[in-house]
């Protein structure tokens, strides 16, 4: 097993382990929808589209994250450090095409059995992950690392100094195009 950890890449900026004492990456699924209640209380949802991501990434460390060179006038590629998980009842699960590649970012799979996650092998052909069946499994779950083309909506950095030294903090909010 590799001791290497996933990195974070926003455009040309690569987040190194030394500059991130802590890292938080949050995903929000975006969709265009309208919800209405009928006179009897029934809920109606009209959805025009779905499937885009918003990510909010923040961290802090002893060295700054080099965000100053990012061109926010157009889309940038964000190679995410935090995996997403997709669950299904069958051994095959379709993954998004926008995901990181390479051995460190190969999808991982688990079978769900009796409320526990059991690691299982997975092969990926095109965008379909096929999990090795586990007898009695209730379902399967696959983790993958997203790579998205996104517009940066907000970006900031700060420095906190004190008796124990200093800490650089930063935050980036971006939405998939």
C-alpha positions in Angstrom: 0.0 0.0 0.0 1.3 3.4 -0.9 2.0 6.0 1.8 1.5 8.8 -0.8 -1.6 10.9 -0.2 -3.8 12.5 -2.8 -2.9 16.1 -3.7 -5.1 19.0 -4.7 -4.6 20.8 -7.9 -6.5 24.0 -8.9 -5.3 25.0 -12.3 -1.5 25.1 -12.1 -1.4 25.4 -8.3 -0.5 22.1 -6.5 -1.3 21.9 -2.8 1.6 20.2 -1.1 1.4 18.3 2.2 3.6 20.8 4.0 1.3 23.7 3.2 -1.9 21.9 4.4 -2.0 21.1 8.0 -5.7 20.8 7.5 -7.8 20.5 4.4 -11.6 20.5 4.0 -13.3 19.9 0.7 -17.1 19.9 0.5 -19.3 19.0 -2.5 -22.8 20.3 -3.2 -24.8 18.9 -6.1 -26.3 21.7 -8.2 -29.6 21.4 -10.1 -32.2 23.7 -11.6 -35.5 22.8 -10.1 -38.8 24.3 -8.9 -40.8 22.8 -6.1 -44.5 23.5 -5.6 -47.1 22.3 -3.2 -50.6 21.5 -4.4 -53.7 22.5 -2.4 -53.8 19.0 -0.9 -50.1 19.3 0.3 -48.6 17.0 -2.4 -45.1 18.0 -3.5 -44.3 18.5 -7.2 -40.8 18.9 -8.4 -39.9 20.2 -11.9 -36.3 19.6 -12.7 -34.6 21.2 -15.8 -31.1 19.7 -15.2 -28.9 18.2 -12.5 -25.5 16.7 -12.0 -23.1 19.6 -11.7 -20.9 20.1 -8.6 -20.0 23.1 -6.4 -16.9 22.6 -4.3 -15.8 24.6 -1.3 -12.1 23.9 -0.4 -10.3 25.4 2.5 -7.2 24.8 4.5 -4.4 26.2 6.5 -0.7 25.5 7.0 2.8 26.9 7.6 3.3 27.8 3.9 0.9 29.6 1.7 -1.1 27.9 -1.1 0.0 29.7 -4.3 -3.4 31.0 -5.5 -2.3 34.4 -6.8 -1.4 33.1 -10.3 -4.9 31.6 -10.9 -6.7 33.2 -13.8 -10.3 33.5 -12.6 -11.6 34.9 -15.9 -12.2 31.4 -17.3 -12.5 27.8 -16.3 -9.8 26.0 -14.4 -9.3 22.2 -13.9 -9.7 21.1 -10.3 -8.2 17.7 -9.5 -9.9 17.0 -6.2 -8.3 15.6 -3.1 -11.5 14.3 -1.5 -13.3 11.2 -3.0 -17.0 11.0 -3.7 -18.9 7.8 -3.2 -21.7 6.2 -5.4 -23.9 3.4 -4.0 -25.9 0.9 -5.9 -27.8 -2.4 -5.4 -25.9 -4.2 -8.3 -22.2 -5.0 -8.8 -22.0 -2.5 -11.6 -22.0 1.2 -10.9 -21.6 4.0 -13.5 -19.0 6.6 -12.6 -18.7 10.1 -13.9 -16.3 10.6 -16.8 -14.8 13.5 -15.0 -12.5 11.8 -12.5 -8.8 11.6 -11.7 -6.6 8.9 -13.2 -3.5 7.1 -12.1 -2.9 4.3 -9.5 -3.3 6.6 -6.5 -6.7 7.7 -7.8 -8.0 4.3 -8.9 -11.6 3.7 -7.7 -12.1 1.7 -4.6 -15.1 -0.6 -3.8 -17.0 -2.0 -0.9 -19.9 -4.4 -0.5 -22.5 -3.5 2.1 -23.4 -6.6 4.1 -25.2 -6.7 7.5 -24.6 -2.9 8.0 -20.8 -3.3 7.4 -18.6 -2.2 4.5 -16.4 -5.1 3.2 -13.6 -4.1 0.8 -13.9 -5.8 -2.6 -12.0 -5.7 -5.9 -13.2 -3.4 -8.6 -12.4 -3.1 -12.3 -13.3 -0.1 -14.4 -14.1 -0.2 -18.1 -14.9 3.1 -19.7 -17.1 4.7 -17.0 -18.5 1.5 -15.5 -17.1 0.1 -12.2 -17.7 -3.7 -11.8 -17.3 -4.8 -8.2 -16.4 -8.4 -7.3 -19.6 -10.0 -5.9 -19.7 -10.7 -2.2 -22.2 -13.4 -1.1 -25.2 -11.9 0.8 -24.3 -8.3 0.0 -27.2 -5.8 0.2 -25.4 -3.4 -2.2 -22.1 -1.9 -3.3 -20.3 1.4 -3.0 -17.5 2.8 -5.2 -15.3 5.8 -4.3 -13.7 7.9 -7.0 -11.7 11.2 -7.1 -13.4 13.9 -9.2 -11.7 16.1 -11.7 -13.8 19.0 -12.9 -13.6 22.0 -15.1 -15.0 24.9 -13.0 -15.2 28.6 -12.6 -13.8 30.0 -9.4 -16.5 32.1 -7.7 -14.6 33.2 -4.6 -11.0 32.9 -3.4 -9.2 34.4 -0.4 -6.1 34.0 1.7 -5.1 35.2 5.1 -2.2 35.1 7.6 -2.6 34.7 11.4 0.5 35.4 13.5 0.9 34.7 17.2 3.3 33.7 19.9 3.6 30.2 18.4 4.3 31.3 14.9 2.1 31.9 11.9 -0.5 30.1 9.9 -1.7 30.8 6.4 -5.4 30.1 5.6 -7.1 30.0 2.3 -10.5 29.2 0.8 -11.7 28.6 -2.8 -15.3 28.2 -4.0 -15.9 26.9 -7.5 -18.7 25.6 -9.6 -18.5 23.0 -12.4 -19.2 24.4 -15.9 
